[in-house]
Amino acid sequence: MDRQRDSKLEPRAVAEALAKAPDAAALQRALLPLDLEKLTSNEVSLLSRTLLARPGEPDVRIAYLANFTLDPLPRWVDLCFARERLRAAHYIESTGQYVEEVLGDETGLAAFAPHLVLLALSLRRLRPEAWTRFAALSPAERRDLREEVASHVESWALAALDRTPATLLVANFPGPAQPAFGVADLNAEYGETEFFLDLNLDLLRRFKGHPRVQIFDLDRLASRFGKDRVRDRRMDYLAQMEWSFPFLGCVAAELARHARAARGQGRKGLVLDLDTLWAGALAEDGPAGVRIGAGDPEGEAFLDFQRRLKALQAQGVLLAACSRSNRGDVREVFDSRPEMPLQLDDLTALDLSWQPRHEGVRKMAATLGLDTSSLVFMDANPAEVSLVQQMLPEVKAVLLPADPADLTAALDRLTDFERTSVSPAEDAWPLGQHRECAAPRPAVGDLGSCLATLRTELAITRARRGDLPRIHQLFTRASQLNLTSPRYTPSEVERFIASPICELWMVRARDRFGDQGTVGAILLRRDGRIVYIDSFLMSCRVMGRGIETAMMNHVKHRLLDEPGHLELRGRYLPTPRNKPVETFYDDQGFRLLERRDSGEKLYVLRRTEARERPCEWIEVVQDGVALGMW
């Protein structure tokens, strides 16, 4: 495929392809070649109308609050979201009534019930008198202005958090393309450059770590796009539209990243062909013939690419590879090239075969206990990418650029691994453990002994507000060991933690490989003498150890420890991904009450029937008290 020619597809032809696309994957493939920043407003409108004409419910409801015109932005958002297999609904209030929308009782914002709220303010419209006199203000007055603006934004956010369960995207303020004092601004006491840096840093610190507030880094977007191109003065004077049409595409793409992160739908693994890690082909050039490292232009590009892959791994992304090379060559190239940032043990799964790539991807997913839809596949061979797209449409298949200098940028453009926060110790996949899981399983009689060598310890504690980000991440990401697969919002999790009739428990694990972090969550609801298991979920990183049994033993303890409890009730709600736990309640001694046509199953466990299941290789600590080996 000629990628250069493909990137210049006629928008009208793309619109026809969108109208005929049978599903979201086909929509994505049709839109990916387009450069949104090069489309005209009319072309974007044409494509947006075509998308809106297709039936379907929105995945995300976004509200836009601003003190300048943002009316055209949703059209760009429609395109960017379709590229992410998402559909958005929009609510716009860009007449400066952003405070009233939040504080009012019967506002359009409240009726819309958004998932995301973007607040974007123009400083020169927010404080016009002070801004027009900025050059004449004293340094102390400029600092007062900075504090006033930051406090105003914080007050709005706190009010919005009380009035809406949405995640707030608070845009910071782009510094000027050309300060009024020119180059002398950097030497001025609290000049424009320092003012904006200080203001944005202040906002970052005020909201950092808040589970439902994200800084929308408009200053970074403007710098990347070109600050002198952000504002279209003509449209600003005519329609109070502060952002140029091309910049709207840049903003919309960033909104798609935030939407994916807020929904907790990040993918878990990246699969590459080994020959994308160096210049040359291992099967043809041999371990000594491939090039990577300093002193060679292409080798340096691949060196940077591997460093970027290591950064992805550090934030919890699983790395896997496939290759049509023999095992000896693969081991030799890693052992003999110490300059490579990636080592063989960094690859959680490795498929060395002559099978088509889609077969390798499917096999690696099965080995790791992952659904194929949680993987991204990247390759420089368009035929391989096309085959994976056709055979595994649920996998995100990406064609790497032919020029090695563009490899790192291709990784940076991926939105699939976005999340609202990164906890490396909890998100990282324990490499040694998963390589062991990929090996042939021991005989059934030896399984307990094998698990005992892991020396697994569990800490089961009541969730606190500070645990909210990780608990929310589990609710949105755990899909296989998840009996009902709810997708609770951060505000709902907050209510569970504070509720007198709910118990939200979090489970941390540690083994001989180190701290595995928070791996599970249990949500119980009490109704009189009955305890309902609302949610029971666990990360697939630790599946197969018996941890789920230890967690259920803890739930049974909650039934037995308080005489007023009569029975436990739970349900299994089937999803495309949670087949591994279809018989979980049966295995844990529950009695089936009802099987519905939808596949949903209702279970009960009477107090007199409750028996713990053995998992003696796990030591459990509940709220700091050791319960011994179960």
N, C-alpha and C positions, 0 to 999 in steps of 0.2 A: 504494500500500500504506500502511495506517495503521501507522506504525512504533511508535507508543505502544501501540496495542492488541496488535501483534505481539510486543512485548517481554514481555507478560504471558501468553504461551501456557501452557496447562495442561500441566504436566510429563508427565502420563499420555498426552496426545496427542502430545507430543514423543517419548515412548518408543515409541509405535506407529510414528511416522515413522522412528525409528532402526531398528526391526526390519525395516522394508520398504525401507530405503535400499539402492540397488543398488551404491553405491561410496562411497569416502572423501569425494568431493566432496559427495555428497548428505548424508552424515553431518554434514559441516561446515555446510552450509546449514541443517540442522535445528536445530543446537545454537547457532549464532551469536546468535539473538535472546534467549537465556536470560541472565539476570543471576545468575551462580553464587552471588554473595554473598547473594542473597535466597532461595535454595532451602533447604528443610529437609533434615536428615540423611536422612530417609526418601526424599525425592524424589531426592536424589543417589544413594542406594543403588539405587533403581528404575532410573534411567538407566544407572548403571554396570553393573548386572546385564544390562541389555539389550545393552550394547556387548560385554560379555564373552561373551555367548551367540553372537555372530557369529563365524564361522570366520576364522582369520588368524593369522599369526605376528607377534610383537612387533617393532617397529622399534627400540625402545630398552629396555634393561634398567636399572632404577633400583634402587639399594639405599639404604635410609633407616637411618641410625645416629643414635641420640639417647639422652639420659638421661631422657626422659619419653615418654609414650605418643603414638605417631604412627599407630596402626593405621587410623584412618579416612581418612588423607590420600590413599592410592592411589585411592579412589573419586572424589575431586575431580580427581585427576590424569588418570584415564581420560577424564573429560569434556573437560578442557582440551586434552589431546593429540588427541582426536578432532576438536576444533575446528581443529587444526593438521594434520589428515590424518595423524596418527601413532597408533601403538598401543604401549602400554607393558606391560612385565612388571615385577613388584615383588618386592622382598625387604625385610622389615622386621625390625630389631633395635632395640627401644626399651626395653630393660631395663637399659641402662647398660653393656653389654658391648662398647662400640664399640672399645676397645683390643684386647680378646681376639679380636674378629672379624678384625682386621687382622693380628695377630701369630700367630694359630693356624695350624697346617698344614692341617687338614681342617675348616675352618669352613663354615658355610652361605654366607657371603659368597664364599669362594673357589669353591665349587661353582656358585654363581649366575653368576659371571663378569660383573659389571655393566659397562655402558658409563659410567654416572654413579653417583657415590656422594655423597649428601647427608649432611653431618655437622651436626647441630643440637644445641647444648648449652644447658641452662638454668644460668645462673650460680649461682642459689641452690641448685641441686641439685649442681652441680659442686664448689662450696666452701661448703657450708651453714654451717659454724661461722663462717668469716670474714664471710660475707654477713650473717648475723643480727647480727653485732657491727660492721657497717660504720660506723655512726655513732660508735662508740667508738674506732675505729682512728685512729691518728695519720696525717697525710699521708704520712709515709714508709712506713708499713705498707700504706696503700692503693696506693702506687706499687709496692711489692713484690708485692701481690696481682695488680695488672695485669700485671706482668712474668711472674709465675708462670702465670697463665691463658694469656697469649699464647704463652709457651714450650711449655706443654702442648699447645696446639692445633697449633703448628708441629711439634712432635715427632711427634704423631699423623700429620700430613700427610706428613712425610718417610718415616715407616714405611709408610704406605699407598701412596706412590708406588713404593716398592721391591717391594711385595707384589701390586699390582694395576695393570693397564694402563689402568684407568678414569680419567676426568676427575673431579676432586674438586671438589665444591661445598661450601665451608666457610662456614657461616652465621656472620655476626657477631652482636653482642649488642644488642638494642633497649634504649635508655635508658629510664628509668622514666617512666611517665605522670605521676607525682607524686612528686618526691624527698622523702625523709623530712624534710629541713630546709625544705621549701616554697620560697618565693621567695628565702630566705636562702642556698639551696644555691649559687646563682650567685656569691655573694660568699665562700663558704667556701673554704678552701685545699684544693684537690683534692677537691671534693665529688662527689656522684654523677654530676652532669651532665658534669663535666670527666673523671671516671674513665671513663665509657662512651665519650665522644668520643675520648679518648686510646687506650683499648683497641682500638677499631675502626680507628683510624688506624694503630696498630701492626700489626694483622693485615693491613691493606691493603698496607702497605709491605713486610711480610715475604713476601707472595705475589705482589706486583705483577710482571707480566711473565713469571710462570712458565707455561709452555705447557699444563700439565695441572692447574692449580689456579685455580679461580675463586672470588672472594668472592661468596657468596650474601647480598645486601644486605638482611638481615632488618630492620635498623633503618630503612631507607628504606621498606620495605613496611609496617612497623608505623606509621610516621608518616603515610603516605598513608591507611592504613586507619583509623587512630585508636587510639593506644596504650592508651587506657582500654577499648577493645573487644577487644583482642587476647587477653587472658586471661579465661577463664570460670572464676571461682573455684570455683563449685559443681562443675564437671566436673574441675577440678584436684584438689579435695579427694577426690572420689569415685574418680577413675580415673587420677590423675597425668597428665591431659591438659592440657597447659599452654596450647595454642592453642584458641581458640573455633572452633566449627564454621564460621561465616562466614569467619573469617580463613583457614581451610584453602583456600578457593577462591582467595584472593589469593596464597597460597603456591604453589598448583598452577599458576596462570597464569604466575608467575615461573619455575617449573621448566620450563614449556613453552618459554619464551624461551631458557633456558640449553640445553635439549636441541637446539633448532633451531640455536643458535650452535655447539655442540659437534659436531653432525653436518655442519656446513659446508654447509647447504642453504639459505642465505639467497638470496632472489631478487635480481636484478641491477638491475631498472628499475622506475620508477613512471610510469605513463601517466595523464594527467589531461585533462579537457576544459579548454580555456583559460578558459572562463567560471567555473571554480572558483577562479581566481586573483584575482578582483575582484568587487565588487557590481555587478550589472547584466549585460546581454547585449551583447557587442561588436557582433554583427550588427544589433541593434536600436537600441542607445543610441549607437553610434559610439565612436571612441577618446576623445573628450572627455566622453562621458556615463557611462562606467564609473567606479566610485568605489573609491579605495584611498588610505590615508594618514591622517595625523593630522587631528583636527577632525571626523571623521565616525565614529560608533560602529561601523557596519558596515565602513567603510573601514579602521579600525584593526584590526579582527578579521582582515581579509584581509591586512593588512600583517604581522601576526604569523604568519599561515599561510605567507606567502612566506618569511619568515625561517626558519621551521622546515624548509621545503623546501630552502633553501640549506644548512642544517645537515646534512640527509640527503645532499645532493650532496657535501658536504665529506668525508663518511665513505665515499664511493665508490659511491653510488646514482645510477644514470643517470636523468635526468629527461627525459620526452618528453611531448608534448601533441598533442591533436587539436582541430580547431575547424571549425565550419561558417561560416567568415568568409572574406572575401577577403584575399589576401596583403597588399594595401596597408594595410588597416585594422590587420592584425596588426602589421606593421612600425611603423606610426604610433603605436600605443598603447604599444609598448615604447620608441620613440624620444622620445615626448613626455611620458613619465611617469617622470622621474628618481627620484622617491620610491620606485619599486618596487625591492625587493631583487633580484628575478629580472630578468635581461636575456634578450633573444632568443637570444644565444649560449650561455646556460645550458641550453637545450633541445637535447639531442643529436639528437633527431628530432622532426619536426613534420609532421603530416598535415593538410592543409587541403583538405577535400573534403566532399561531401554523402553519402558512403558511410556505412553503419551503423558504429557504433563498433567492432564486432568485426573488420570488414574493415580499419579503420584500424590497430587493434592488430596484426593479422596482418602488414600491410604494413610497419609500423615494425620489427617483430621481424625480418622478412626483410632490410630495409635495413641493420640493424645487425648481422646475422649472429647473432642470438640465438634461442633456442628460446622459444616463447610461454609455456612453463611457468615461465620465469624472470622474468615480469612481474607487476606488480600494477596493476590498473585501478581508479581511483576516480572517481566521478561523483555529482553531486547528483540526477540523474534516475533514479528507480527502474526505469523501463522500459529505459533504456540498460544499467544494471547487470544486469538480468535477462537481457537479450539476450546480453550477453557471457558470463554464467554458463552459458547454454544452448549457445551456439555454440562457446565456448572454455572448457570446464570446467577445463582445466589452469591457466588464468589465475585469480589471486586477484582477484575483483571485489568491491569494497567500496562500499556506499552511504554517501555523505557526509551528515552531519546537516544538517537544514534551517536550523538556527540557526547563523549564522557564528561565534558565540562558541564553538561546540563543535568547530570545524574542526581547530584545533591538537591538541586532545585525541584526535581521531580518528586523526591521524598517530601520536601517542604510543602508542596502543593496538596499532598494527601490530607484529607479531613477525617479519614476513617478512624484515627486513633486519638481523636480529641476527647478530652475529659475536663471536668471543672476543676479538678485538683489532682496532684500527683503525690503519691506516698510510696516512694521507691521500695521501702522495706516490705510494704504490704502488697504492692502490685506486681513485684518481680516474680517471675516463674523460677522456682528452684531448679537450676539446670541439671544437677546431678540426679535429682529425684526423677525428673521426667525422662531422662535418658534411660534410667532403669526401667521405667514403666514401658518404654518403647521396646525393651528386650522381651524375649519369650517369658511368659508367666511361669512361676514355679508350680510344682504339683500342688493339688488342693491340700494335701496333708501338710505341706510345708508353709502354707500361706500365713498362718498365725506366727510362726517363727520368723518369717521374713518381715512381717509387719512389726514384730517386737524389736527388731534391730533398728527401726526408725526412732525408737524412744520418743513417741509422740506425747506431748503434754497439752491439755486444753485448759483454758481459763474462761469460764462462763460467768459473765457479769451483767448486771442491769445496765442498759444503755443510758448514757448521759447526753446532754445537748452537744458537748464537744465531739461526740462520736457520730454526729449526724451525717457529715460528708461521706464517711466510709459505709455507714449503714445504707444511705441512699444509693450509693454506688452498687452495693450488693443487690438491692431491690431491682435496680435497672439492668444489671449485667448478668447475674446468675440465671441461667436458663435451663440447664439440664437437671441439676438436683434442686428443683423448685416445684413444690407440689401444686401450687396454684398460679404461679407466675404473675403476681400483681405488679403494677408499676406505680408505686406510691411516690408522690411529690415530696420535696423537702419539708413543706409546711405540714403535710399529713404525718410524716415521721415525727416532726416536732410535737404534734398533738398526741401521738401514741406515747411518747416519752413522758408527757405531762399527765396523761389520762389516769384517773383512779381505777378504771376497770380494765386497763390494758397492762400487760407486762411485755416489754421489749427487751430481749436478751441478746447479747452479742457474744460471739465465740472466737477466741484467739487461739492459735495453734503454734507450737514450737516443737522442733524435732532436732535430730543430730545435724541437719543441714543448716539450722539457724531458725530465727523467728519468721514464721510464715504470715504474721499479721492477722487481721480480722478475716476469718474464713467462713463465718456462718452467722445467721440471725434467726431468731424465733420470736414470733408475735403471738401472744395469747390474749384472749378476751374472756372475761368472766361474766356469766349471766346466771345469777343465783348460784345453784350448786353445780352448774355445768361449766366446764372450761373448754372453750373453742380454740383450736389451733388455726388461727387466721393465716399465718404464713410460716413456712419452714423451708429455709433455703441455705445452700452452701455452695461455695466456690468449687468449680470442677477441678481446680488446681490440686485439691486434696481428696478427690474421690477415690474410693476403693480401699480406704484405710480402716473403715469402721467408725470414722468420726461421726457420721450421721446417726449411727446407733447410740453412741455416747450422748449425742445431743438429745435423742428421743428418750434415753434413760433419764436425763435431766428433767424433761417434761413430765415423765411419769412420777418423778420425785415431787414435782409441784402438785400433782394430784394427791399423792399419799401423805405429804407433809402437813396438810391442813384438813382436819376431819370434816369440814363443811363441804368439801368437794366430793361430788358423787361420781362423775364420769368425765372422760375426755371425748371430744368429738372433732373429727377432721374430715377433710375432703381432698380428693385428687381430681384436678381439672386438667385434662389432657391438652397439650400444646404440641406443635411440630417438633419441639426440642426436648421435652421432659419424659420421653419414653423410658429412660433408664430407671425412673422411680415409680413406674406404673404399679408395681406390687409392693411398694415400700410399707404401706400401712399393714398389708397382710403379713409381711415378713416381721413386723414389729408386734404382732399379736393382736391387732385390732380386728373387730368383727364388722363385716360388710353389712350396712343397713339398706342401701339402695344403689342401684345402677341405672343411670338415666340414659336416654337415647343419645345425648350429646357425648357420651363417654364418661361424664362426671360420675364419681363414685363417692358415697358418703359412708363414713366409718364411725364406730363407737368403741370405747374401751371403758368398761365399768371398773370402779375402784377395786372390787374383789378379784378382777381378772388381770390386773396390771402386774406384769412380770418384767424385770429388766432382762435385756438380751446381753449375752456375754461379749465383751470386747476388752479382755484383760490386759491387752498390750497398750492401753491408753490410760494415762493418769489425768484425773480431772480435778480442777480447783474451782469451786463455786464461791464467788464473792470473797476470795482470799482464803477459803477453808478447803483443805485437801479432802477429797472424797475417796481417795485411793484409786485402785485399778478396777475398771469395770470389765 
